Amino acid sequence: MTADRSNGASRRAHAPPAATADGEQLRLLLARWRQSLELHARYVGLDDAHYQHVQPWPKHERPARWIIDLARERAASLSRIVEQRAAEGDRAFLEALEMMGFLANLAGLQGNERFIPLASVENERREVLTARTRRPKRAEPPKRAEPARAAEEPTREMPRVAARPAAARRASPEEIDARIVDDALRLLGWGRQWHELGDLIARLAERPAAAEVRRILREHRASIERRAGITAG
């Protein structure tokens, strides 16, 4: 779910919009969010230099692909719920959700840079995308005869690790634990709850099944909470 922080100050200076019984404001807001997330999905392939100039971004930490994908899933789910409740005539639910969205922007946002800024088609700097697409390819030097053991030598296209047997590339248990600890710290920093971590991390590439992830999280919980600044309540 994106946060429109570029004009957050002006929003705070105005009274909340009147809630609509048919959920029309929610539909418009969700449409903006979903369009923004689709643009972010297009920008995943940009390098950092082009990403920084493709939209007039506010200062933020560039979101990872899995964060964008998760936000797209949640926005689609929320859209379905809104349509269902609107069809059922659940006016109280729609009004409450509109007020929640207003309060989240007014009082709930923190001063960190971990959010997905709102992207719009109107603000997209298409010349940045065009320049990247049309960038001329560097001329390749003529190929020379390769020595007999060339497949085992590291090159820009084929690093040495690619020639190793598959078993040699498998991460050790300690490396897997470290990855899951890092994943947990990132998710907690994004506001996720502890009980959500197992399923979310298990969905990432090269992570074990959810049951194994939860076991590792239990073993390292004290360390994770200390590093995340979480104190026992």
C-alpha positions in Angstrom: 0.0 0.0 0.0 1.6 3.3 -1.1 1.9 6.4 1.1 1.5 9.8 -0.6 4.0 11.7 1.4 5.0 14.3 -1.1 2.0 16.4 -0.2 1.5 15.1 3.4 1.8 18.5 5.0 -1.0 19.9 2.9 -3.3 17.0 3.8 -2.7 17.6 7.5 -3.8 21.2 7.1 -7.2 20.2 5.8 -10.2 18.6 7.4 -11.0 15.0 6.6 -13.1 14.4 3.5 -16.7 13.5 4.0 -17.1 9.7 4.0 -19.2 8.4 1.1 -21.8 5.7 1.7 -21.1 3.9 -1.6 -17.3 3.7 -1.0 -16.5 5.9 -4.1 -13.6 7.6 -2.3 -12.1 4.3 -1.4 -12.4 3.1 -4.9 -10.6 6.2 -6.2 -7.8 5.9 -3.6 -7.3 2.2 -4.2 -7.2 2.8 -7.9 -4.4 5.4 -7.4 -2.5 3.0 -5.1 -2.8 0.1 -7.6 -1.7 2.2 -10.5 1.3 3.4 -8.5 2.3 -0.1 -7.6 2.1 -1.2 -11.2 4.5 1.6 -12.1 6.8 0.5 -9.3 6.7 -3.0 -10.7 7.9 -1.6 -14.0 10.7 0.3 -12.3 12.2 -2.7 -10.6 14.5 -3.3 -13.6 15.9 0.2 -13.5 19.4 0.8 -12.1 19.5 3.2 -9.1 20.5 6.3 -11.2 17.5 5.9 -13.6 15.1 5.0 -10.8 15.9 8.2 -8.9 15.0 10.3 -11.9 12.0 8.4 -13.4 9.6 10.2 -10.9 9.9 13.3 -8.7 10.3 11.1 -5.6 10.3 12.3 -2.0 13.3 11.0 -0.1 12.8 7.3 0.6 14.5 3.9 0.7 14.0 2.2 -2.6 11.5 -0.7 -2.0 12.5 -4.2 -2.9 10.5 -6.3 -5.4 9.0 -8.6 -2.8 7.7 -5.5 -0.9 6.0 -4.2 -4.1 4.5 -7.6 -4.9 3.2 -7.9 -1.3 1.6 -4.5 -1.5 0.0 -5.3 -4.9 -1.5 -8.5 -3.4 -2.9 -6.6 -0.4 -4.3 -3.8 -2.5 -6.1 -6.2 -4.7 -7.5 -8.1 -1.7 -8.7 -4.8 -0.2 -10.3 -3.8 -3.5 -12.3 -7.1 -3.5 -13.4 -6.6 0.1 -14.6 -3.0 -0.6 -16.6 -4.2 -3.6 -18.2 -7.0 -1.6 -19.1 -4.7 1.3 -20.5 -2.1 -1.1 -22.6 -4.7 -2.8 -23.9 -5.8 0.6 -24.7 -2.2 1.5 -22.4 -2.2 4.5 -22.1 1.6 4.8 -20.6 1.5 8.3 -17.7 -0.6 7.2 -16.9 1.7 4.2 -17.2 4.9 6.2 -14.9 3.4 8.9 -12.3 2.3 6.3 -12.3 5.8 4.8 -11.7 7.4 8.2 -9.0 4.8 9.0 -7.2 5.8 5.8 -7.4 9.5 6.7 -6.1 8.9 10.3 -3.3 6.7 9.1 -2.0 9.6 7.0 -2.7 12.2 9.7 -1.3 10.5 12.8 0.0 7.0 12.0 2.9 7.5 9.7 6.4 7.6 11.2 9.3 9.7 10.1 11.3 7.0 8.4 12.1 6.5 4.7 10.7 3.0 4.4 7.6 3.5 2.3 6.5 3.1 -1.3 6.0 6.6 -2.6 3.1 7.4 -4.9 3.9 7.1 -8.5 1.7 8.5 -11.3 1.6 8.3 -15.0 1.4 12.1 -15.2 4.6 12.6 -13.3 6.6 9.8 -15.1 9.7 11.1 -16.8 9.4 8.9 -19.9 12.6 10.3 -21.4 14.5 8.5 -18.6 12.9 5.2 -19.6 13.6 6.0 -23.3 17.2 6.9 -22.7 17.7 3.7 -20.8 16.0 1.6 -23.5 17.9 3.2 -26.4 21.3 3.2 -24.7 23.8 1.9 -27.3 25.4 -1.4 -26.7 29.1 -1.4 -26.2 31.0 -3.1 -29.1 32.2 -6.5 -28.2 35.9 -7.4 -29.0 36.5 -10.2 -31.4 36.4 -13.6 -29.8 39.7 -15.4 -29.3 40.3 -19.1 -29.0 39.5 -20.3 -25.5 42.0 -22.6 -23.7 40.9 -26.0 -22.8 40.0 -25.1 -19.2 38.2 -21.8 -20.1 34.9 -23.1 -18.6 36.5 -23.2 -15.2 38.1 -19.7 -15.4 36.1 -16.7 -13.9 34.8 -14.2 -16.5 32.3 -11.3 -16.4 29.6 -13.5 -18.0 30.4 -16.7 -16.1 31.9 -16.3 -12.6 33.8 -19.2 -11.1 30.9 -20.1 -8.7 28.7 -21.0 -11.7 31.1 -23.8 -12.7 31.0 -25.5 -9.2 28.8 -28.5 -8.5 25.3 -27.6 -7.2 26.1 -29.1 -3.8 28.9 -26.6 -3.3 26.6 -23.6 -3.8 24.1 -24.7 -1.1 24.1 -22.3 1.8 25.2 -23.7 5.2 22.8 -23.8 8.1 24.5 -20.8 9.6 24.1 -18.8 6.4 20.4 -19.7 6.2 19.9 -18.7 9.9 21.6 -15.3 9.1 19.4 -14.7 6.1 16.3 -15.4 8.1 17.4 -13.1 10.9 18.0 -10.3 8.4 14.6 -11.0 6.8 13.0 -10.7 10.2 14.7 -7.5 11.0 13.6 -5.9 7.7 10.0 -7.1 8.1 9.8 -5.8 11.7 11.2 -2.5 10.5 8.4 -2.4 7.9 5.9 -2.8 10.7 5.1 -6.5 10.4 4.1 -8.4 13.5 6.1 -11.3 14.9 3.4 -13.9 14.1 3.5 -12.9 10.4 7.2 -13.5 9.9 7.2 -17.2 9.3 4.8 -17.2 6.4 6.2 -14.0 4.8 9.9 -15.2 5.0 9.0 -18.7 3.7 7.6 -17.1 0.5 11.0 -15.5 -0.3 13.3 -17.2 -2.8 15.9 -19.7 -1.4 14.2 -19.8 2.0 13.1 -23.1 3.8 9.6 -24.1 4.5 7.5 -22.1 7.0 7.8 -24.7 9.8 11.6 -24.5 9.5 11.6 -20.7 9.3 9.5 -20.5 12.5 11.9 -22.9 14.3 14.9 -20.7 13.4 13.0 -17.6 14.4 12.3 -19.1 17.8 15.9 -19.9 18.3 17.0 -16.4 17.5 14.0 -14.4 18.9 15.9 -12.8 21.7 18.7 -11.6 19.4 16.2 -10.4 16.8 14.1 -8.4 19.3 17.2 -6.9 20.8 18.5 -5.8 17.5 15.1 -4.5 16.4 14.8 -2.5 19.6 11.8 -4.5 20.9 11.4 -4.7 24.6 9.3 -7.3 26.5 5.9 -5.9 27.5 
